[in-house]
Amino acid sequence: MHNNPHRAAWTVLIVAFVLFLGLAVALPFGVRKLLVNSTRGHHTAITLAAGTVYVTRPSVGVPEALFGTMENLSAGARFETENASRAAVSFASPDDQGTLGTIQLYGDTQATVVEMNTPRFQFSDRPHRISMSLTRGRLRSSVALGIQRGVLMTIHTPQAEITLKRPGSYSVEVQENQTLVAVRDGIATVTAQGRNTELANNEHTTVSTGSAPAGVLRGERNLVENGSFSTTITNGWTTFQNRQDSAESAGSVEAKLHQGRATLHFNRRGRNWAEVGIRQDLGLDVRDFQELRLHFATWLAFQNLRNCGSLGSECPLMVKIEYQDTAGNTHEWLQGFFYLRSGSASIPIRCVTCSPPTGEHVQISVGRWYLYDSPDLLSMFTTAGSPPAIINSISFYASGHNFESYLTEVELQAVE
């Protein structure tokens, strides 16, 4: 009498109906979650800039010396640079090959790619994700502009986790038991020991092992206005053009998005000499500064004069700083950048008409980003016999007959 077939039938029907409702609700949500979270890897490459760099790919398992560019890297790839070496790691979207971000590795640095992925389907609202681990040394990261889907870049160090929240330029350095984080342009969140510190433009912090971030610190500041060219050129800069033949093109200088970065584009084609550039008047007393260093990123696309012309004064990119020494005399420091070299000793690789402390121009690769970091300019000028008192101006220009180059991340960093 205990086996009631009607009750058993109803029980089976109710259980089946509940299971049906559960599947009807869970299956679409499960499928949607799977589709939203499904990802693809980035097109990732590392390019040698200088010195000796080793790459350990997970599929190979042993360090390989880097020559030129190594592509199709996967998560787990480890990089190690020797002293004074440099390399650039680039991340590109699998959809359109557009640059998502770049990381510049400096000397004596060890870093690993932890994660690099993009949502597989367009309807996903997840960002592009790039994650790196920095064990020692220094890197400088740049998150690209003009990307429709957001880019979330994270740097892990032994002391902290640094989240880069928007396009900009950031520096992270690991020194023994301490991590140093500096924001040149953008916003970053530094997390350690359960506490967060948010950094904005020209702010930095330090994180010691077992400690929370030291808070927002200042003391180093960028003396150049609008060095990222994220606003119109007229904010902080004036443009200039010179040419030998007024009937020919004077060349152009304009703000332009290039490789995911807001840049300044120098471009000119002609038969005779011309130059085009920008200048920013500073008028800054630097006698109380401890250090003064120049940083910028450049991309050389074309030049037709080998080296920098017969007098070493016609490079596809040149920087000039005009200053006054403590005796009231005026000086200028000139540094050029080129890629097309001549084997002839008769064509100089320095400006032969310039006064010290101007040195040899820097030869870099064509069609690749190059990050320039100067030595301490105060010490350099003083050693040359002209201790600086006032920095009058800074100029960037391209000179020659035919040239094309890009410029961004201009910073004149002063330590007070």
Secondary structure by P-SEA (a helix, b strand, c coil): ccccaaaaaaaaaaaaaaaaaaaaaaaaaaaaaaaaabbbbccccccccccbbbbbbccccbbbbbccccccccccbbbbbccccbbbbbbbbcccccccbbbbbccbbbbbbccccccccccccccbbbbbbbcbbbbbbbbbccccbbbbbbbbcccbbbbbccbbbbbbbbcccbbbbbbcbbbbbbbcccbbbbbcccccccccccccccccccccccccccccccccccccbbbbbbbccccccccbbbbbbccccbbbbbbbccccccccbbbbbbbcccccccbbbbbbbbbbccccccccccccccccbbbbbbbcccccccbbbbbbbbcccccccccccccccccccccbbbbbbccbbbbbbbccaaaaaaaacccccccccccccccccccccccccccccccc
